[in-house]
Amino acid sequence: MTEPWELSEEAWRAIIGRVRAGRSLAPARWPDGSRCAFAVSFDCDHEAFELGGGGRAVGRLAWGEFGRRVGVPRILDVLGRHEVPASFFMPAVCALIDPGEPRRIRDAGHEIGMHGWIHENNSQLEARTERELMLRARDVLERICGAAPTGFRSANWDLSPATIAIVKEIGLAYDSSLMADEEPYELLLDGAPSGIVEIPVEWLRDDAVYLLFNRNPATRPWTPPDEVFRIFCRELDAAWESGALFQLVMHPFVIGYRSRIWILEALIERARDKGGVWFATHGEVAAWVRHEADRADREARA
């Protein structure tokens, strides 16, 4: 194996140039004169959180099941009472365990996005296997939900060199797994515009970073819920001040507890109090920023 310092310039440029941030798609305006956008998402890993990592522990499977039995209903209740749409990224295996769940989410007005087959780590897969699993996952979600998903989020946010090319090949509109910006941008694939919108994530806007217990690697919740709320509020306030996108990632088996679900509701209430906030799914944000970019291109050519 070649050591990193032994790579030729051609080799390391090819590595960093495979997938890269292209032009910013931060829009000059948001719908209906809104000042900023609020896009909350939920990774419904459920039992696949354990299965996708090769585990079989009954206790950890039950932990994932909590997300399905308790977390998602609590989340849907909060979103429904405040009439806020959201994006739910779901491994296909989780949709197969309980096909009624994605249908209930869909019927409540939310988006279902791809999140792998069984929460597998894409960066560890051969391209052929990765493509097969993504196609199978897309087909399962389309069959269950009655419409094909338009967005993808890689489990663990680990992508292979082939991931974005597969996203493009199967006709998805956006990815939400990368961190090159705080605002939406277009992905470059081998230096060329891919047409794929990136709705960027960040670890600091992820509930699991602060609140997840895990044995391997050994991590324990280290931030009290009130402090997590304060961090998310700073992100929201800064997005509102700059007229930008506030994007958030939560997990039903993390945020869904009685002592934590209030964070979601309090963030929504804070955004409502600030005013001028467009609540949207990730798919709606991707469609809007693409539309605005195309409009700006037409005006520039006129």
C-alpha positions as CSV (number, residue, x, y, z in Angstrom):
1,M,0.0,0.0,0.0
2,T,1.3,3.4,-1.0
3,E,1.9,5.7,2.0
4,P,0.2,9.1,1.7
5,W,3.5,11.0,1.3
6,E,4.4,8.7,-1.5
7,L,1.5,9.7,-3.7
8,S,2.3,11.5,-6.8
9,E,0.7,14.9,-7.4
10,E,-1.4,13.3,-10.1
11,A,-2.6,10.7,-7.7
12,W,-3.5,13.0,-4.8
13,R,-5.1,15.5,-7.2
14,A,-7.3,12.7,-8.6
15,I,-8.4,11.7,-5.1
16,I,-9.4,15.2,-3.9
17,G,-10.9,16.0,-7.4
18,R,-13.2,13.0,-7.6
19,V,-16.0,14.8,-5.7
20,R,-15.7,18.4,-4.9
21,A,-17.8,21.5,-4.2
22,G,-18.8,23.4,-7.2
23,R,-20.7,26.7,-7.5
24,S,-22.7,27.9,-4.5
25,L,-26.4,27.5,-4.9
26,A,-27.2,29.8,-2.0
27,P,-30.3,31.6,-3.4
28,A,-30.7,35.4,-3.5
29,R,-34.2,34.9,-2.1
30,W,-36.4,32.3,-0.4
31,P,-40.0,31.5,-1.2
32,D,-42.7,34.1,-0.2
33,G,-40.1,36.6,0.8
34,S,-38.9,34.5,3.7
35,R,-35.7,35.5,5.4
36,C,-34.2,32.0,5.8
37,A,-35.0,28.3,5.4
38,F,-35.4,25.7,8.1
39,A,-34.8,22.1,7.0
40,V,-34.9,19.4,9.7
41,S,-34.2,15.8,8.9
42,F,-34.5,12.5,10.8
43,D,-32.3,9.5,10.1
44,C,-34.6,6.5,10.8
45,D,-31.8,4.0,11.3
46,H,-33.8,1.9,13.8
47,E,-32.7,-1.7,13.9
48,A,-30.3,-1.1,10.9
49,F,-28.1,0.9,13.2
50,E,-27.0,-2.4,14.7
51,L,-27.4,-4.6,11.6
52,G,-25.5,-2.4,9.2
53,G,-22.4,-2.5,11.4
54,G,-22.5,-6.3,11.5
55,G,-24.1,-6.5,15.0
56,R,-26.7,-8.9,16.2
57,A,-27.2,-7.8,19.9
58,V,-30.8,-8.1,20.9
59,G,-30.6,-5.2,23.3
60,R,-29.2,-2.9,20.6
61,L,-31.9,-4.0,18.2
62,A,-34.5,-3.1,20.8
63,W,-32.8,0.3,21.2
64,G,-33.3,0.9,17.5
65,E,-36.9,-0.4,17.8
66,F,-37.5,2.4,20.3
67,G,-37.0,4.9,17.5
68,R,-39.7,3.2,15.5
69,R,-42.2,2.6,18.4
70,V,-41.7,5.8,20.3
71,G,-39.4,8.3,18.6
72,V,-41.1,8.6,15.3
73,P,-44.6,9.0,16.7
74,R,-43.4,11.7,19.0
75,I,-41.6,13.5,16.2
76,L,-44.6,13.3,14.0
77,D,-46.8,14.7,16.8
78,V,-44.5,17.7,17.2
79,L,-44.2,18.3,13.4
80,G,-48.0,17.9,13.0
81,R,-49.0,20.3,15.7
82,H,-46.7,23.0,14.3
83,E,-47.4,22.1,10.6
84,V,-43.7,21.7,9.8
85,P,-42.6,19.4,6.9
86,A,-39.4,17.4,7.4
87,S,-37.3,14.8,5.6
88,F,-36.9,11.2,6.9
89,F,-34.0,9.2,5.5
90,M,-34.7,5.5,5.9
91,P,-32.7,2.4,5.1
92,A,-34.7,0.1,2.9
93,V,-34.6,-2.8,5.5
94,C,-36.3,-0.5,8.0
95,A,-39.0,0.2,5.5
96,L,-39.4,-3.5,5.0
97,I,-39.7,-4.2,8.7
98,D,-42.7,-1.9,9.0
99,P,-43.9,-0.7,5.6
100,G,-46.6,1.2,7.4
101,E,-44.1,3.6,8.9
102,P,-42.9,5.3,5.7
103,R,-46.5,5.5,4.5
104,R,-47.5,7.2,7.7
105,I,-44.6,9.6,7.4
106,R,-45.6,10.2,3.7
107,D,-49.2,10.7,4.5
108,A,-48.3,13.3,7.2
109,G,-46.8,15.4,4.4
110,H,-43.1,14.6,4.9
111,E,-40.4,13.4,2.5
112,I,-38.8,9.9,2.5
113,G,-35.2,9.8,1.4
114,M,-32.7,7.0,0.7
115,H,-30.4,6.0,3.5
116,G,-28.8,2.8,2.1
117,W,-30.1,-0.7,2.1
118,I,-29.2,-1.7,5.7
119,H,-27.2,1.3,6.9
120,E,-24.1,-0.1,5.3
121,N,-20.9,1.9,5.2
122,N,-20.6,2.9,1.5
123,S,-16.9,3.7,1.8
124,Q,-16.2,0.0,2.4
125,L,-18.1,-1.3,-0.6
126,E,-17.0,-2.1,-4.2
127,A,-18.7,0.1,-6.7
128,R,-20.7,-2.8,-8.2
129,T,-22.1,-3.8,-4.8
130,E,-22.8,-0.2,-3.8
131,R,-24.7,0.4,-7.0
132,E,-26.8,-2.8,-6.5
133,L,-27.7,-1.9,-3.0
134,M,-28.6,1.6,-3.9
135,L,-30.8,0.4,-6.7
136,R,-32.5,-2.1,-4.5
137,A,-33.1,0.5,-1.8
138,R,-34.6,3.0,-4.3
139,D,-36.9,0.3,-5.6
140,V,-38.1,-0.7,-2.2
141,L,-38.9,2.8,-1.1
142,E,-40.7,3.5,-4.4
143,R,-42.8,0.4,-4.1
144,I,-43.8,1.1,-0.5
145,C,-44.3,4.8,-0.8
146,G,-45.7,5.0,-4.3
147,A,-43.1,7.5,-5.5
148,A,-39.4,7.3,-6.1
149,P,-37.2,9.2,-3.6
150,T,-35.3,12.2,-4.9
151,G,-32.6,12.5,-2.3
152,F,-29.8,10.3,-0.7
153,R,-27.9,10.4,2.6
154,S,-25.1,8.0,3.0
155,A,-25.0,6.0,6.3
156,N,-22.4,7.5,8.7
157,W,-21.9,10.1,6.0
158,D,-19.2,7.9,4.6
159,L,-19.1,7.9,0.8
160,S,-17.0,5.9,-1.7
161,P,-15.4,7.4,-4.8
162,A,-18.4,5.9,-6.7
163,T,-21.3,7.2,-4.5
164,I,-22.0,10.5,-6.2
165,A,-21.7,8.9,-9.7
166,I,-24.3,6.4,-8.7
167,V,-26.5,9.1,-7.3
168,K,-26.3,10.9,-10.6
169,E,-26.8,7.7,-12.6
170,I,-30.1,6.7,-10.9
171,G,-31.5,10.2,-11.3
172,L,-31.6,11.6,-7.8
173,A,-31.8,15.4,-7.4
174,Y,-29.7,15.8,-4.3
175,D,-27.3,14.4,-1.8
176,S,-27.1,15.3,1.9
177,S,-24.0,13.7,3.2
178,L,-21.1,16.2,2.7
179,M,-19.7,19.2,4.5
180,A,-17.9,21.5,2.2
181,D,-20.2,24.5,2.9
182,E,-23.0,25.6,5.1
183,E,-25.1,26.6,2.1
184,P,-26.4,24.4,-0.8
185,Y,-24.0,23.9,-3.6
186,E,-23.6,21.9,-6.8
187,L,-21.3,18.8,-6.7
188,L,-18.5,18.5,-9.1
189,L,-17.7,15.0,-10.4
190,D,-14.2,14.7,-11.8
191,G,-14.1,18.4,-12.2
192,A,-17.4,18.7,-14.1
193,P,-20.8,20.0,-12.8
194,S,-22.8,16.9,-11.9
195,G,-26.2,18.6,-11.7
196,I,-26.5,17.1,-8.1
197,V,-27.5,19.6,-5.4
198,E,-25.7,19.1,-2.1
199,I,-27.7,20.0,1.0
200,P,-24.7,19.9,3.4
201,V,-24.7,18.3,6.9
202,E,-22.3,19.0,9.8
203,W,-21.5,17.0,12.9
204,L,-22.3,20.0,15.1
205,R,-25.8,20.0,13.7
206,D,-26.4,16.4,14.6
207,D,-28.0,15.3,17.8
208,A,-26.1,12.0,18.0
209,V,-22.8,13.8,18.4
210,Y,-23.9,15.1,21.8
211,L,-26.4,12.6,23.0
212,L,-25.6,9.1,21.6
213,F,-24.4,6.3,23.8
214,N,-22.2,3.7,22.1
215,R,-19.9,0.9,23.3
216,N,-17.9,0.6,20.1
217,P,-16.4,3.1,19.8
218,A,-16.9,3.9,23.5
219,T,-18.8,7.1,23.7
220,R,-21.4,8.4,26.2
221,P,-23.7,11.4,26.1
222,W,-21.6,14.3,27.3
223,T,-23.7,17.4,26.6
224,P,-26.9,18.1,28.5
225,P,-30.0,18.7,26.4
226,D,-30.1,22.4,27.4
227,E,-26.6,22.9,26.0
228,V,-27.5,21.0,22.8
229,F,-30.4,23.3,22.4
230,R,-28.2,26.4,22.9
231,I,-25.8,25.2,20.2
232,F,-28.6,24.6,17.7
233,C,-30.1,28.0,18.6
234,R,-26.8,29.7,17.7
235,E,-26.8,27.9,14.3
236,L,-30.5,28.9,13.7
237,D,-29.9,32.5,14.8
238,A,-26.9,32.9,12.6
239,A,-28.7,31.4,9.6
240,W,-31.6,33.8,10.2
241,E,-29.3,36.8,10.5
242,S,-27.5,36.0,7.2
243,G,-30.6,34.9,5.3
244,A,-29.3,31.4,4.9
245,L,-30.2,27.7,5.4
246,F,-30.6,26.2,8.8
247,Q,-30.2,22.4,8.3
248,L,-30.4,19.9,11.2
249,V,-30.0,16.1,11.6
250,M,-31.8,14.1,14.3
251,H,-32.4,10.5,15.0
252,P,-35.6,9.1,16.4
253,F,-33.8,6.7,18.9
254,V,-31.7,9.7,20.1
255,I,-34.0,12.7,20.2
256,G,-37.2,10.8,20.8
257,Y,-36.9,10.5,24.6
258,R,-39.1,12.5,27.0
259,S,-36.2,14.6,28.2
260,R,-35.0,15.5,24.7
261,I,-38.0,15.8,22.3
262,W,-38.6,19.3,23.6
263,I,-35.5,20.4,21.8
264,L,-37.2,19.9,18.4
265,E,-40.4,21.8,19.5
266,A,-38.4,24.6,21.1
267,L,-36.4,25.1,17.9
268,I,-39.5,25.3,15.8
269,E,-41.1,27.8,18.3
270,R,-38.0,29.9,18.2
271,A,-38.0,30.0,14.4
272,R,-41.7,30.9,14.4
273,D,-41.1,33.7,16.9
274,K,-38.3,35.1,14.8
275,G,-40.6,35.2,11.7
276,G,-39.8,35.0,8.1
277,V,-38.7,31.4,8.2
278,W,-39.6,29.0,5.3
279,F,-40.0,25.4,6.7
280,A,-39.2,22.9,4.0
281,T,-38.1,19.4,3.3
282,H,-34.6,18.8,1.9
283,G,-36.2,18.0,-1.4
284,E,-38.0,21.3,-1.5
285,V,-34.9,23.2,-0.6
286,A,-32.9,21.4,-3.4
287,A,-35.6,22.1,-5.9
288,W,-35.8,25.8,-4.9
289,V,-32.1,26.5,-5.1
290,R,-31.8,24.7,-8.4
291,H,-34.7,26.7,-9.8
292,E,-33.2,30.0,-8.6
293,A,-29.8,29.1,-10.1
294,D,-31.4,28.3,-13.4
295,R,-33.3,31.5,-13.3
296,A,-30.1,33.5,-12.6
297,D,-28.4,31.7,-15.5
298,R,-31.3,32.6,-17.9
299,E,-31.2,36.3,-16.8
300,A,-27.4,36.4,-17.2
301,R,-27.7,35.1,-20.8
302,A,-30.5,37.5,-21.7
